[in-house]
């Protein structure tokens, strides 16, 4: 066998690089084969024996570069290196920002403090009650073929029962009507059978018109939209906070709508992002539903807010803050779930809002701050700060290191807070920057509302996943109405009633105003109990809406006799069938028509 055939054609010893054009047919490279082989067109060079790979030095010596045969073609620009692709780093300097002076909030002076029922109706309107009535009847027809024929007045009575149940909690629903544990404000208002029917068929939207809808909360969405419109009408304060709220739900019928947050009182449930005042009033909210959370955001609003480059938390804050009326005179506070350097700049650029928030280390925008170990060595109260583009990053060591971003508050003026030390065994003054004090004062508004909701919570456990959200709307309506009532009382320098009495007053008015009273007499099956005589029994006065509504007030004659509650001089056996409750006696003699006068303003 020929050696050349065994080893193949000889390799070129030159270090030149062979150039191959893009089109093999247009090749102008000289033929590299041996001249003796050029006469044989069918010559196929044999396969060479596998040789060990060349060394690293020789591996890239001879390379084949593909070039175009068109010499007039302009070469493509070189690819950008990694250094040029990186965005320009933010320059941070050791400088504080001036404090932003907020104007004092001015609220309209009310003529008088209204009744609790009137405050509640500003939020839970008659339109919402009519909407619930229509869709409840529609849903019952769709399920059973017959309507339950409920009315708006009966839905108000149903709400009244739910408000009572939120204050007086029994182990089960049947206990409110049982003989051993009968609760008259509930049992005398509605039968247990009718209450269960209403609770079974209460509905808020038409299911047959929701096919293909991207909204996963479509069953409760109309009620939330109407309630949100009323919350946006409440005059806000100049310090707003954004945080998440959990509506308790442990079932599995809601699918992935159920979320989990470890540090919340209700760890399992529906997540709602809320914006509220530091006083606890909720003004706006967003129901979280994953990828379709912002399905109703228009393209114009999406471009105006600059949501393309923002994370989920930053998008939530931007959308919630877009509904603020006086943006230039408002400061927004949020926690480290939402805060980033881009969010603080975007809010100020697009909306004119100033904001404060605790921030995670990887979202500070590259702020050059002291490390945690170094701050721990220096001791409690150490402050480090730097600023860039009007945004200051402040790091403060208390029990732990905390970092904040703000364009409204800075470090100065420094104040002090009391902290206990083991060495001195007493509380000492620790330096504290002004941004930390402002954050602690204004950030707790959503948590305050959540705490007030959990004090007297409407029982709404059900297989239907949207009923807990309906109960949350009722509870927030009561809490918001009570906080507005407290604000009016403080303006007019009056003493407000507590939340429990406020809720019971609303429940009593919903049950009795503009409604015919139920049939008098003890319910069948109730055991007779001997009455215990009490000295000076208290008279149960009705609310003003019930007393002056002019519906169902009839004199009834009883065996018990008492003093007239209006003139205090007459003795009567007559009482009102609606608001007397067996203890309100009124005269019916010819000289003084106390019964008629009592029900007139």
Phi, psi and omega in degrees: 000141179291142180295323181294325178291324181290315184266350182086180180293150182292147178281149178284133181272351180285156181264015179286156181260127180282135181254126178247128178287167179293324179258115183295335182291334182265023185293131177246013181281140180296148182290132185263357182281169181290143182297334181290335181274352184288337181284335182266107182287334182268014182288130177238119181294137180290160177290137180276156179291140180299124180250157177297148182297149181291165180290167182298329181291324183265353187296321183251023182286309180259109180241149177258120181251130180272122179237157179276146179285343179279110183285339182275354182288135181285134181292147179288146181294149180293149180293146180288142178282171181294329181292322180284336179287332182293143177289158182292130182290145178282134180271123179251136180236156180280083184207140179268164177251152178290149181287142180270121182275118180270137174288153179290136179292134180243121179251152181294134181288117179285149178292320179202164176280122182280175179282157178303325180296323179291322176294321179294322181291340175292335182256310177263090193278170175296329177299320178293321180293318177295321178298317178296320180299313183296314184282337173292316176296320180295317181293322178295324176292319180294330183272320187243346183091349178230150181270148176278353173056050175275162181234170178296323178295323179288327176294324176294321176295321177298318176295323178299317178297319179296323178293321175297317181294334177289334179269313181255098186268122177252158181299325180216166181294323183294339182293337179290337181250352182292151182295323184286332184227035185296133180248104188302319180301335178264313185292326179280349182271318185207144178286155182295326180294315180293322179297318179292326178294315179295320180292330180286323188249006178296133187212164189225358179200162180272117182291331186282352178252014184249016180289131181078008180282131180287348181282118180276349176256030186295336181292334183239357187300315181302321180292320178295322180295317178293321178291324179295322178299322179286325179292326179291342179278350181287129178298123183272168172271175182272004175236112182246151178228150180237129180202170179258153180230143178251128173261117191298131174196122181250002180288175181245001184282347179272356179067224183278004173292336178285132182243172179224124174230123190290321189270013180262154176301319174254103187285327180253133177161199180266136181266130177233125175272125186238150170240130183210169176281165179291346176282348178109359181281128177275128181251330183205158182201161178225129176278123182276128179220032176082225186294336182261024182297321184254040183292333184263013178275125180287159181294325179295315178293324179298318179285324180295321181276348180065052186274357186296316187262015184256153175280179183300311181299320179292324177296318180298314181296318181296318181289319180292325181281346180292339181269003176289136185283300182260086185286324184292338182249031183227142174241132182253138180240140178206166185263187189287351174292330184258328196287139170204162180296321179294325180294317181298319179288321181294319179297321181285325182284312186274325186245348183074022182264145171256147187215161178221141178194148169288148189223150174278162188295323184277006180239012182281353183079023179082028180294134181270096182238164181293147179286162181295319182297320180292323180290324177295323179295323182285339175105172184293140178098002180287137182234134173228145184207158172201160185223156178200129177056038178080005179246130181251139174249122184239133177238127185228138180253116174245253168284325174224170178277133179230138181242137181230149173242141182198152167236018179241322181233150178235212181276313182277146357279139178287140175233192182223152176231155181272129177223143181274136177240141179287327182296310180273347182053042177197171179276135180235164179277131179240130178298141183218128178288159184293332181294327180289318179295319179295321180294317181292329181284328189253349188276343188271015183293316181291320177295325177296316177298319180295323178293319179292326177295321182283347178295311180228092189258133179292125180287115183222042176284128184199161174289331177283116193292339184274351179292322173301327177291325174296318176296326178294322177298318179297314183293318179292327176298318178294315183294314178298319179296320180292322179291323175294320177298319178296321180295319177293323178294322179291326178293318181270004176059052175241156181275122181278158174276154178292168184297324182294315178294324178298315180293319179293327177294318177296319180296318180294323180288320177299327182283325191249335186290129176060035181225146177283132181293158178289168182297134182287157177114161179288144178292151180295141179092350181283134181283143180283130179243133178295133181282135178261124182283128179247142177287130177052067179294145181283140180275131178272096180280137178283167175287164184295323180296323179284322185291324186250015182283340176073023181235122172078017179266109181228141178285133177237141183261131180235172179280333181280142182242144179205173179288147178292134183277357180253311183264340176066002180247337181266156177246133187216155172252006183265147176211164180280135182290341185257314186246003180281318182056032175082358185231358182254102183263139182221140182286149176230025180284173185286334184282317185231110176272075185291330181297317180288320182292330182293330184261015176242144181286000000 
